[in-house]
Amino acid sequence: MTDRRARLYTRGVESTPRIPDRIRQDLPSIVASWRDDRRGGAEDGAYSRLVGGMEQLVSVFVDFLRSPDSVETFSRGGAVRGLVGEIAESQHVLGRDAVGVIEDFAALRRCIWRSVEKGVDLATLDGGEVAAFFLKLMRASDWVTEAGLEAFDAIVRREMEQALGRAAATDLVTGLPDRDQFNRLLLPQAVTSHELLCVAIFDVAHFTETVAAGEVEHAREVLRRLAAVVREAAPEGTICARFGDDEISAILPGQGSEETYRVAENVLERLAGDEDGFEVDVGVAEYPAHGTNPEGLIGETLKALKMAKRVGGSGIVVAR
């Protein structure tokens, strides 16, 4: 009896790591099987990140099987939830919905189970070991799915809130960000992110008179046309916004005042070629030469614009 018990105990100890070892050894095949179930663009960066996240998740599950922890205590200091959050980001970029998120994790559970079923003779293992594996697999799958849905939902809500914020801060005439967003967000971010940039403000001459004469729609068309031409003439990376009733502002990262002057000239030349041409005055200031912070930079740009309006006739003035 003693010898038989010893043999059973020895067999149990020797077989204990077999399921985790099988999953670890078969990891490439498990991931490949998951890819077959949940296909995506092979060259898509988000899909590659998602596949990598699922591979990491399987490795974490192997460690979980080998640990005495429960789902509630196996947290790794929040690293597991962080990994699930990264996976949710990739799922969102790929256009997954909540059902797709659930199916991604369900497919991974199926792939792990198929690997164990194929590579381990479960009949030779202690029943408690098999039951413990199955229980951990199901509970881990449930936890990951729930955490993934929470992270995915948070991403969707965040994107919706950002979209609503952008919509609220968008000028209805030009479709550009409004002055508040320009002053409060766009320009401060640009100043923080770039060592050199220019701000140019394009002002439609006689705009107020046009509106006062009852030609409101014509005034709007003029402003829309100016916004379009500024975006066409400015280099890639330029940030445009509506600055005032009759003004379009532009931030030109990496551009000095001379380059920005030439951009302004290009804008005026294009407008002059229109059948319904109109005059535009331009003020330009450079960061950090003319202002070392957003407020100072805007102040110098407006001073330059005021001088250009005094000159008249589509003048361009650079701050001194």
Buried (B, 14 or more C-beta within 10 A) or exposed (E): EEEEEEEEEEEEEEBBEBBBBBBBEBBEBBBEBBBEBBEBEEEBEBBBBBBBBBBBBBEBBBBBBBEEEEBEEBEEEEEBBEBBBBBBBBBBBBEBEEEBBBBBBBBBBBBBBBBBEEBBEBEEBBEEBBEBBBEBBEBBBEBBBEBBBBBBEEBBEEEEEEEEEEEEBBBEBBEBBBBEBBBEBBBBEBBEEBEBBBBBBBBBBBBEEBBEEEEEEBBBBBBBBBBBBBBEBBEEEBBBBBBEBBBBBBBBBEBBBEBBBEBBBBBBEBBEEEEEBBBBBBBBBBBEBBBEEBEBBBBBBBBBBEBBBEEEEBBBBBBE
